[in-house]
Amino acid sequence: MHEGFTNRVGSRIEGGLAAAVVGLDPRLDALPSGVAPDSAPAERILAFYREVMPAIAASAVAVKPNIAFFEVFGAAGFGAYEETCALAREAGLAVIGDVKRGDIGSTAAAYARAHFEHADALTLHPYMGRDSIEPFLEWCRDRGRAVFVLVRTSNPSATDFQELRIGDETLSDRVASAVDAWGSEMPNAHGYSPVGAVVGATYPEQLAALRQRMPRAWFLIPGVGAQGGAVADLRPAFDDRGLGALVNQSRGILQCFDPGDADWLDRVRDALAGFCRELSEVVRDR
């Protein structure tokens, strides 16, 4: 039986780890120049993650590989995505596949089958409604997987649609209510369902209200660091145990060095340690 995502991350956080997620967005020009310099792009990416994954696993609870940065290298890139997910799982990390799928019927079922093969949780678009989510919910219900539905994203133009008014609610409010309803039908662990929400760190003033609408949902929070979000603003996302939110940082950790730095791995460890300290302080100071 596959260990449920919600139980896995909750147990690791209660065991003392910070609620840190490291985004895996490989860019060739940002990889250490001394790592497999003469290899093909996909092999360079894999060589980098083979070296860095143990350092991530020592401090973080999960990684979030963004499939776009792998797919750009074609079939070999997708193979690198598969192998990177396997490396993370072998290291004890939960894998959140940042695939942002959202289709209906047999197409959604095929996406769920394909991507849950490699990831413990997936990001989803809800725009097409319940039947675009249901095939993924079956995996959450029966096989311990999880989903993170886009509710309030961190990009600047998120307001174009997410803040549209529907009576006395916004569209993101309506999606949040749907996330809570879908989660209410699921088994939970540590008080949280496997139906989570993507809520960006760049709109911290909305976190408390969204937490009220989604009391049982894990929040996946991108936007810290390069996008301008601050860890200190994320207190409303967490409960008194330090559970309820997983905070992602990508560039600030795995691109914190110059490619020519010989001590790049130490820099990654230091950056991740600093990120984890910030998260721990937020939880402690709630």
C-alpha positions in Angstrom: 0.0 0.0 0.0 1.4 3.4 -1.0 2.0 5.6 2.0 -0.5 8.5 1.8 1.0 11.9 0.9 -0.8 13.7 3.7 0.4 11.3 6.4 3.9 11.3 5.0 4.4 15.1 5.0 2.6 15.5 8.2 4.7 12.9 10.0 7.9 14.4 8.7 7.0 17.9 9.9 5.8 16.6 13.3 9.1 14.8 13.4 11.0 18.0 13.3 11.5 19.0 9.7 10.5 22.4 8.4 7.6 22.5 5.9 10.0 23.2 3.1 9.5 22.2 -0.5 12.4 22.7 -3.0 11.3 23.4 -6.5 13.2 21.6 -9.3 13.3 23.9 -12.3 16.5 22.9 -14.1 18.1 25.5 -16.3 21.3 24.6 -18.1 22.9 28.0 -17.7 22.4 27.8 -13.9 23.9 24.3 -13.4 27.3 24.0 -11.8 29.8 24.1 -14.7 31.8 21.2 -13.3 28.9 18.8 -13.2 28.9 16.5 -16.3 30.0 19.5 -18.5 30.4 17.4 -21.7 27.2 15.4 -21.3 23.8 16.0 -23.1 21.4 18.3 -21.4 19.2 15.6 -19.8 22.3 13.8 -18.4 23.7 17.1 -17.0 20.3 17.7 -15.2 20.3 14.2 -13.7 24.0 14.4 -12.7 23.1 17.6 -10.8 20.1 16.1 -9.0 22.1 13.0 -8.1 24.6 15.2 -6.2 22.1 17.6 -4.6 19.2 15.3 -3.7 20.7 14.0 -0.5 21.3 17.5 0.8 17.6 18.4 0.0 16.4 15.2 1.7 18.2 16.1 4.9 16.1 19.2 5.5 13.0 19.4 3.2 9.9 17.3 3.2 9.2 17.4 -0.6 10.4 18.5 -4.0 8.4 20.0 -6.7 9.8 19.2 -10.2 8.2 21.5 -12.8 7.8 19.3 -15.8 8.1 22.1 -18.3 11.8 22.5 -17.6 12.3 18.8 -18.4 10.0 18.6 -21.4 11.9 21.3 -23.2 14.6 18.6 -23.9 12.2 16.2 -25.5 12.0 12.5 -24.8 15.3 12.6 -23.0 14.1 15.4 -20.9 11.0 13.5 -19.9 13.1 10.5 -19.0 15.2 12.9 -16.8 11.9 13.9 -15.1 11.0 10.3 -14.4 14.5 9.6 -13.0 14.5 12.7 -10.9 11.2 11.8 -9.3 12.7 8.3 -8.6 15.8 9.8 -7.1 13.7 12.0 -4.8 11.5 9.1 -3.7 14.5 6.9 -3.0 15.9 9.7 -0.8 12.7 9.7 1.2 11.2 12.9 -0.2 7.6 13.3 -1.3 7.3 14.4 -4.9 4.8 17.0 -6.0 4.6 16.9 -9.8 4.1 20.4 -11.0 2.2 19.4 -14.2 -0.9 21.7 -14.0 -3.2 19.4 -15.8 -6.9 20.0 -16.2 -9.0 18.1 -18.7 -12.1 15.9 -18.7 -13.1 12.2 -19.0 -10.7 9.7 -20.4 -8.1 12.4 -21.0 -8.0 13.3 -17.3 -7.9 9.6 -16.4 -4.9 9.1 -18.7 -3.1 12.1 -17.2 -3.7 10.8 -13.7 -2.4 7.4 -14.5 0.6 8.8 -16.3 1.7 11.3 -13.7 0.8 9.5 -10.5 3.2 6.8 -11.7 6.0 9.2 -10.8 4.6 11.7 -8.3 2.9 11.5 -4.9 0.9 14.7 -5.6 0.0 16.8 -8.7 -1.0 20.4 -9.4 -4.3 20.8 -11.3 -6.3 23.5 -13.1 -9.9 23.5 -12.0 -11.3 25.7 -14.8 -13.3 22.8 -16.4 -15.0 21.8 -13.2 -15.5 18.7 -11.0 -15.3 16.2 -13.9 -11.8 17.4 -14.7 -10.8 16.7 -11.1 -12.6 13.5 -10.4 -10.2 11.0 -12.1 -7.4 12.5 -9.9 -9.6 12.3 -6.8 -10.0 8.6 -7.3 -6.3 8.2 -6.8 -6.5 10.3 -3.7 -9.3 8.3 -2.3 -8.0 4.8 -3.1 -4.2 5.1 -3.5 -3.0 7.7 -1.1 -2.1 10.4 -3.6 -2.9 14.1 -3.3 -3.7 17.1 -5.5 -3.1 20.8 -5.3 -5.8 22.8 -7.1 -4.9 26.2 -8.3 -6.9 28.6 -6.1 -4.9 31.9 -5.8 -1.7 31.9 -7.8 1.4 34.0 -7.3 1.7 35.6 -10.7 1.0 39.3 -11.2 -2.0 38.8 -13.6 -3.7 36.3 -11.4 -6.2 39.1 -10.7 -7.4 39.0 -14.3 -9.7 36.1 -13.5 -9.2 35.0 -10.0 -10.6 38.3 -8.5 -13.7 38.4 -10.7 -16.8 38.8 -8.6 -19.5 36.2 -8.4 -22.1 37.9 -6.2 -20.3 38.6 -2.9 -17.5 36.1 -3.7 -14.5 36.1 -6.0 -13.8 33.3 -8.4 -10.9 32.1 -6.3 -13.3 32.1 -3.3 -15.6 29.8 -5.2 -12.8 27.5 -6.2 -11.6 27.4 -2.6 -15.1 26.3 -1.5 -15.0 23.5 -4.1 -11.6 22.4 -2.8 -13.0 22.2 0.7 -16.1 20.2 -0.5 -14.0 17.8 -2.5 -11.7 17.3 0.5 -14.6 16.6 2.9 -15.3 13.4 0.9 -11.7 12.1 1.5 -9.9 10.2 4.3 -7.6 12.6 6.2 -4.4 12.3 8.1 -3.2 14.8 10.8 -6.5 16.6 10.2 -5.9 17.3 6.5 -7.4 15.9 3.4 -5.4 15.0 0.2 -7.2 17.8 -1.7 -5.0 20.8 -1.3 -4.7 24.3 -2.8 -2.0 26.3 -4.5 -2.1 29.7 -2.7 0.7 32.2 -3.7 2.9 33.9 -1.1 2.6 37.2 -3.0 -0.9 37.8 -1.7 -0.5 37.2 2.0 -3.5 39.4 3.0 -5.8 36.7 1.6 -4.2 33.7 3.4 -6.4 34.0 6.5 -9.6 34.2 4.6 -8.7 31.3 2.4 -7.6 29.2 5.4 -11.1 29.8 6.8 -12.7 28.5 3.6 -10.3 25.5 3.4 -9.6 24.4 7.0 -8.8 20.8 6.0 -6.6 21.6 2.9 -2.8 21.6 2.7 -1.7 24.8 1.1 1.2 24.6 -1.4 2.7 28.1 -1.3 4.9 29.2 -4.2 6.2 32.8 -4.7 8.7 33.1 -1.9 12.0 34.6 -2.8 12.5 35.6 -6.4 8.8 36.4 -6.9 8.7 38.7 -3.9 6.8 36.7 -1.3 8.1 36.7 2.3 8.1 33.7 4.6 7.3 36.0 7.6 3.9 36.8 6.0 2.7 33.1 5.9 1.7 32.6 9.5 -2.1 32.3 8.8 -1.5 29.3 6.6 -0.2 27.1 9.5 -2.0 25.5 12.4 -0.6 25.5 16.0 1.3 22.3 15.2 3.1 23.8 12.3 1.0 21.8 9.8 -1.2 22.8 7.0 1.2 24.5 4.6 4.1 23.5 2.4 6.2 26.4 1.2 8.1 26.2 -2.0 11.3 27.9 -3.0 13.2 27.2 -6.2 15.7 29.7 -7.5 16.7 30.9 -4.0 18.0 27.4 -3.2 19.1 25.6 -6.4 20.3 28.7 -8.2 21.9 30.4 -5.2 25.4 30.0 -6.6 27.4 31.1 -9.7 27.9 28.1 -12.1 31.7 28.4 -11.6 31.6 28.2 -7.8 33.5 25.2 -6.5 31.6 25.2 -3.2 28.2 25.3 -4.9 26.8 22.3 -2.9 27.7 24.0 0.4 25.9 27.1 -0.8 22.8 25.1 -1.5 23.0 23.5 2.0 23.3 26.9 3.6 20.5 28.4 1.5 18.2 25.6 2.4 19.1 25.7 6.1 18.3 29.4 6.1 15.0 28.8 4.4 14.1 26.1 7.0 15.0 28.4 9.9 12.7 31.1 8.5 9.9 28.6 8.3 10.5 27.3 11.8 10.5 30.9 13.2 7.1 31.6 11.5 5.6 28.5 13.1 7.2 29.1 16.5 6.0 32.7 16.5 2.3 32.0 15.6 
